[in-house]
Amino acid sequence: MVAEWWNGVELWVSGLAFPFQFALVMVLLGPFCVVVAWVIDRAVDHASTWFGPAPGDEEPIGTEHAGEDERSADLVDAASR
């Protein structure tokens, strides 16, 4: 039953002129893709916080913290050798 309905929709869309097909796709498919991308983004963000680094892990290079001056001085000393 769903397959017959979908075939009817396909035939109707394919019978339209190209500008109307384009407008229909932009109005219906565009927002649908934006919503799906947003859901995927939220799911990945949630999974990355769930499976992210443990609190005791090292901080990534380039993050700002209290000991940054020491690390910068070490990098300058290493580069000047």
C-alpha positions in Angstrom: 0.0 0.0 0.0 2.8 2.4 0.9 4.7 1.4 -2.2 1.7 2.2 -4.4 1.3 5.6 -2.7 5.0 6.4 -3.1 4.9 5.4 -6.8 2.0 7.9 -7.3 4.0 10.6 -5.6 7.0 9.9 -7.8 4.9 10.0 -10.9 3.3 13.3 -9.8 6.7 14.9 -9.1 8.3 13.7 -12.3 5.4 15.1 -14.3 5.9 18.6 -12.9 8.0 21.2 -14.7 11.6 21.5 -13.5 11.2 24.8 -11.6 8.3 23.3 -9.6 10.3 20.1 -8.9 13.2 22.3 -7.7 10.9 24.4 -5.5 9.3 21.3 -4.0 12.6 19.8 -3.2 14.0 23.0 -1.6 10.8 23.5 0.5 10.5 19.9 1.7 13.9 18.2 1.4 16.0 21.2 2.5 14.4 21.6 6.0 14.3 17.9 6.5 18.1 17.6 5.8 18.8 20.5 8.2 16.8 18.7 11.0 18.5 15.4 10.3 22.0 17.1 10.4 21.1 18.8 13.7 20.0 15.5 15.3 23.2 13.8 14.1 25.2 16.7 15.5 23.5 16.5 18.9 23.9 12.7 19.0 27.7 13.0 18.3 28.1 15.8 20.9 26.3 13.6 23.5 28.4 10.6 22.6 31.6 12.5 22.7 30.9 13.8 26.2 29.9 10.3 27.3 32.9 8.6 25.9 35.3 11.6 26.2 38.5 11.8 28.2 38.5 11.0 31.9 38.9 13.9 34.3 42.5 12.8 35.2 43.7 12.8 31.5 46.2 15.3 30.2 44.8 18.5 28.7 45.2 18.9 25.0 48.1 21.0 23.7 47.0 24.6 23.2 44.4 24.8 26.0 44.8 27.7 28.4 45.5 26.9 32.0 47.6 28.3 34.9 51.0 26.7 33.8 50.9 28.0 30.2 53.8 30.4 30.9 56.1 27.5 31.9 55.2 25.5 28.8 55.7 28.5 26.5 59.2 29.1 28.1 60.1 25.5 27.5 59.1 25.8 23.9 61.1 28.9 23.4 64.2 27.4 25.0 63.8 24.2 22.9 63.5 26.3 19.7 66.5 28.5 20.4 68.9 25.6 20.7 
